[in-house]
Amino acid sequence: MNHLAFRIYPVWEADRATRLTIRLPEDAGVEINSESSFLSSFSIDKREFDEVEDDVYQNDKFGQTDKELIFNVDIGLGSIDIESCGR
């Protein structure tokens, strides 16, 4: 199974809070490990993802396809929204 590893560095603007939206391909298996603080917001479509452990989310294709994405999301300040490309 092939895994794609990359880092996303959002740009900080002094007059705005950092907000990042990640749109995921519908045909990929996805696991998201999230960690946030009281200064942050993490949003995920609960219709698309199940919380399999505390702060660990998987879609129904995870472990079922050759295309898998694994995200380790650590939010200190700002917000991250995870959504499917089909939404």
C-alpha positions in Angstrom: 0.0 0.0 0.0 1.3 3.4 -0.9 1.2 6.3 1.5 1.7 9.9 0.7 3.4 12.1 3.3 3.4 15.8 3.2 3.2 18.8 5.5 0.8 21.8 5.2 2.0 25.1 6.5 -0.8 27.7 6.5 0.2 31.3 6.1 -0.3 33.5 9.1 -1.7 36.9 8.5 -1.3 39.4 11.4 -4.8 40.8 11.2 -6.7 37.4 10.8 -6.9 34.1 12.6 -5.5 31.2 10.6 -8.1 29.0 8.9 -7.4 26.0 6.7 -9.9 23.9 4.8 -8.7 20.5 3.5 -10.8 18.9 0.8 -10.3 15.2 0.5 -10.8 12.9 -2.6 -13.9 10.8 -2.2 -12.1 7.6 -3.4 -9.3 7.6 -0.8 -9.3 6.0 2.7 -8.6 8.7 5.3 -7.5 8.7 8.9 -7.2 11.9 10.9 -5.5 12.1 14.3 -6.4 15.5 15.8 -5.0 17.5 18.7 -6.3 20.9 19.5 -6.2 23.6 22.2 -8.9 25.9 23.7 -7.7 28.5 21.1 -8.5 26.3 18.2 -11.3 24.7 16.2 -11.4 21.4 14.4 -14.4 20.6 12.2 -15.1 17.3 10.4 -18.1 16.0 8.6 -19.5 13.3 11.0 -21.6 11.9 8.2 -18.3 10.9 6.4 -16.1 10.0 9.4 -16.4 7.8 12.4 -14.5 8.6 15.6 -12.8 5.2 16.2 -10.8 6.5 19.2 -10.6 9.8 21.1 -9.7 12.4 18.5 -9.0 9.7 15.8 -11.4 9.7 12.8 -11.6 7.3 9.8 -13.9 7.2 6.8 -15.4 3.9 5.6 -12.8 3.5 2.9 -9.9 3.4 5.3 -8.2 0.0 5.1 -10.3 -0.9 2.0 -8.4 0.9 -0.8 -4.9 1.4 -2.1 -5.3 5.1 -1.8 -4.9 6.2 1.8 -4.2 9.5 3.5 -3.2 9.8 7.1 -3.2 13.2 8.7 -1.7 14.2 12.1 -3.4 17.5 12.8 -2.0 19.6 15.7 -3.8 22.9 16.0 -2.4 25.5 18.4 -4.3 28.6 17.2 -6.8 28.9 14.4 -9.2 26.4 12.8 -9.2 23.5 10.4 -12.2 22.2 8.5 -12.1 18.7 6.8 -14.5 18.0 4.1 -14.9 15.7 1.1 -14.6 17.0 -2.4 -18.1 15.8 -3.2 -19.7 18.0 -0.6 
